[in-house]
Amino acid sequence: MADGGKLNGLPSSNRGVTRSGSDRGGHSGAESSAPRFEASLLENSRTAETRTWAGLDWVSGSVDLWDLLREVGWGGTVRNILGDEQPRMGFDDLAAHLRGFGPRPKSDADANGELVVGKRAQFIPPDATCLDIAHRAFSYLFADSGLVLAADAAGGAFYAFRWMVTNVWGEPAGMIELGGCMAERKGGRPSLRFELTGLGCSIVEQRGNASADHAEPWCALSAKLTRVGGLLTRVDIAFDDFDGHRNLAMARCMYEIGEFDYRFGGELHRPKYQAFEKSHGGGSSFYVGHSSSERQLRVYEKGKKAGDQESPWVRWEVQMRSSKRRRIALDVLTDPIAYMRGAFAALDFVSSCLQRLAVANEVSKATLKSVRRHVKRQYGTTVYALMQMAPDRESFCDLIETFGRDGVPRWMKAGRLTWADVAGTSQCPDSTEENGNGT
């Protein structure tokens, strides 16, 4: 898969947005039944004092494999399966070796096999050479970050091998891919692909360390990528308004009065939008731009998506994607807020006020409320009956302890909840109002 394109100003981009519902453009938003937002209130919402955070939430790209191997000191000798010392492969032999794995281009593909889904080949586990490259690449890019490289590899769509990158609990936080004839850039130079999800980004910038310099890891990664021909293919930048002053109604109003309009070919155009109404308690969403375009804005009720139906928390998220026409500059890693504001001029209100740890705590608190509602709905009457049956509070607490088992729920691992946070969720809706009586 080749990486190309001209580096030209602020990047735009997007990929990987699942579409559902209608896709409407033009002024059709004015006919929607969504809540109206008076244009006169727009400026007040832009400048409202509120708890906010902004930063990177997804990063993926590739590096020149030869440049990376030179950086990590490729060469010398290695032991073969018989235990004998032998020199490592040179780049010519290594290129031929890597081409022997993975998918092949379709017969009707471009001459260099660019951007086509390959014919899947039978997966062959990576040999010692490929494993060595993967571990060296992971150490170079993410050493001492708190991320972990999975022991086993799987096959990829373009690359021969895919190693998942996880946190210390084994939860997916990204991946590293290499190998295969479709993983070469123009000129036949092999590439290695990397990806960090939102969880991976938070780990890299040391979300759990309130005293850490959260910008330093991104500056270091940007410098490393510069040395090894790094190209970014997708970057997501998020802005969280925990108090919900900048909500979906505001986004819709901005769209309807033309704040997302753009000029092309001397004419003013309005991008398409998609509106997804609240369903199954997951919150509503409003998208500006198409999933196949270079950039897309997604505004959605993040708190409700996390499980707290009372939460006002709204996330504004710009997804940028490289193309042959325009490439994402590495500077986005060190100044993401400027790139988010540059992607859509209407996002001039974006700024960063809270540490990443605050985002994790908001997610955990929202999920805790959902967990409490579930427990109350399913087991509330049982707990109450046992409490009435117990001769004293100590006996009841002893009984409750028998229900526990060793471990930490997944949703509690990211944030740093205190007992005050737990006690603060005690005002849950009555389960009888939601779904009848509990068990």
Protein Blocks (a to p, Z undefined) as FASTA:
>chain_A
ZZedjdehjadddehiacehjddehjllmmpcbdcddfklmmmmmmpccddddddfbdcd
dddfklmmmmnopahjdddfkopacddddfklmmmmmmmgcjdddfkbcfkopaiacddd
ddddddfklmmmmmmmmmmmmgonlpacdfbdcddfkbmbdcddddfkopafbdcdeedj
klccehhiacddddddfklmmmmnommlmkbcfklmmmmmmmmmmmnopacfbdcddddd
fkomacfklmmmmmmnopmgcceehiacdddddddddeehlopaddedjfkbmbdcdddd
fklmnopakbcbdcddddddddfkbccdfklmmmmmlmmmmmpmklmmgccfbdfklmmm
mmmmmmmmmmmmmmmmmmmmmmmmmmmmpmbfklmmmmmmmmpccdddfklmmmccdfkl
mmmmmmgcdfklmnopaZZ
